[in-house]
Amino acid sequence: QLVESGGDLVQPGGSLRLSCAVSGFTFKSYTMNWYRQAPGKERELVASISRITGNTNYADSVKGRFTISRDNAEITMYLQMNSLKPEDTAVYYCNRSPAPLRWGQGTQVTVSS
């Protein structure tokens, strides 16, 4: 199970920290990913963090502004989002790879003045 939280309405330039709580599988054995889906658009991969080394990868659109992290002891993943832009507005989801699970409800991030 995947439960995302932390979304909110924030002004451009603001920050948010999203959390992804997981259960039902061995968290530390999987790469974990953040995705987002804006209205009328396809779901896109935003950031990934590998299972052991913690290597990270980011979409070009968020590179330098977002930071993905994981706490294998707390079985939680995070996405620190800084310098938010209106185009970051979307529902944000987390999932694992390989073998992604059924999508959670996501958490809404709205960037607007």
C-alpha positions as CSV (number, residue, x, y, z in Angstrom):
1,Q,0.0,0.0,0.0
2,L,1.2,3.5,-0.8
3,V,-0.1,6.6,1.0
4,E,1.0,10.0,-0.2
5,S,0.6,13.2,1.9
6,G,1.9,16.7,2.3
7,G,0.3,18.4,-0.7
8,D,-1.1,21.9,-0.3
9,L,-1.8,25.2,-1.9
10,V,1.4,27.2,-2.1
11,Q,2.5,30.5,-3.7
12,P,5.1,30.5,-6.5
13,G,8.5,30.3,-5.0
14,G,7.3,28.4,-2.0
15,S,8.2,25.0,-0.7
16,L,6.5,21.7,0.3
17,R,7.6,18.4,1.6
18,L,5.7,15.3,0.4
19,S,5.8,12.0,2.2
20,C,5.1,8.5,0.9
21,A,4.3,5.9,3.6
22,V,4.5,2.3,2.4
23,S,3.4,-1.1,3.7
24,G,3.1,-4.6,2.5
25,F,6.5,-5.1,0.9
26,T,10.2,-4.9,1.7
27,F,10.7,-1.2,1.1
28,K,14.5,-1.3,1.1
29,S,14.5,-3.8,-1.7
30,Y,13.0,-1.5,-4.3
31,T,13.8,1.7,-6.2
32,M,11.2,4.2,-5.2
33,N,9.8,6.9,-7.5
34,W,7.7,10.1,-7.4
35,Y,5.4,10.8,-10.3
36,R,2.9,13.6,-11.0
37,Q,-0.1,14.0,-13.2
38,A,-1.3,17.4,-14.2
39,P,-4.9,18.0,-15.5
40,G,-5.2,16.7,-19.0
41,K,-1.7,15.3,-19.1
42,E,-0.1,11.9,-18.8
43,R,1.5,10.8,-15.5
44,E,5.2,11.6,-15.6
45,L,8.2,10.4,-13.6
46,V,9.6,13.2,-11.5
47,A,12.3,11.6,-9.4
48,S,13.8,8.2,-8.4
49,I,16.0,6.9,-5.6
50,S,17.7,3.6,-5.8
51,R,17.3,0.9,-3.2
52,I,20.8,0.5,-1.8
53,T,23.1,3.3,-2.8
54,G,20.5,6.0,-2.7
55,N,21.4,7.2,-6.2
56,T,18.9,9.8,-7.4
57,N,17.6,10.9,-10.8
58,Y,15.3,13.8,-11.7
59,A,13.3,15.0,-14.5
60,D,14.9,18.0,-16.2
61,S,11.9,20.1,-15.2
62,V,12.6,19.7,-11.5
63,K,16.3,19.3,-11.4
64,G,17.9,21.6,-8.8
65,R,14.6,22.4,-7.2
66,F,13.4,19.0,-5.9
67,T,15.2,16.5,-3.7
68,I,14.1,12.9,-3.2
69,S,15.1,11.0,-0.1
70,R,14.2,7.8,1.7
71,D,14.4,6.5,5.2
72,N,14.6,2.7,5.1
73,A,14.2,2.5,8.8
74,E,11.0,4.5,8.8
75,I,9.8,2.9,5.6
76,T,9.1,6.4,4.2
77,M,10.1,8.3,1.1
78,Y,10.1,12.1,0.8
79,L,10.1,14.8,-1.9
80,Q,11.4,18.2,-0.9
81,M,10.1,20.7,-3.4
82,N,11.6,24.2,-3.4
83,S,11.1,27.2,-5.7
84,L,7.8,25.9,-6.8
85,K,6.3,27.0,-10.1
86,P,2.7,27.1,-11.3
87,E,3.6,24.3,-13.7
88,D,4.4,22.0,-10.8
89,T,0.7,21.9,-10.0
90,A,-0.4,18.3,-10.2
91,V,-1.4,15.3,-8.2
92,Y,1.8,13.6,-6.9
93,Y,2.1,9.9,-6.5
94,C,4.7,7.5,-5.3
95,N,5.4,3.9,-6.5
96,R,8.1,1.3,-6.6
97,S,10.0,-0.3,-9.4
98,P,10.1,-2.8,-10.7
99,A,6.6,-4.3,-10.4
100,P,4.7,-1.1,-9.5
101,L,1.8,-1.5,-7.1
102,R,-1.8,-0.2,-7.6
103,W,-1.6,3.6,-7.5
104,G,-2.6,5.4,-4.3
105,Q,-4.8,8.4,-4.0
106,G,-2.0,10.8,-4.5
107,T,-1.6,14.2,-2.9
108,Q,-2.6,17.5,-4.6
109,V,0.0,20.2,-5.0
110,T,-1.3,23.5,-6.3
111,V,1.1,26.4,-7.0
112,S,-0.8,29.6,-7.4
113,S,-0.8,33.2,-6.2
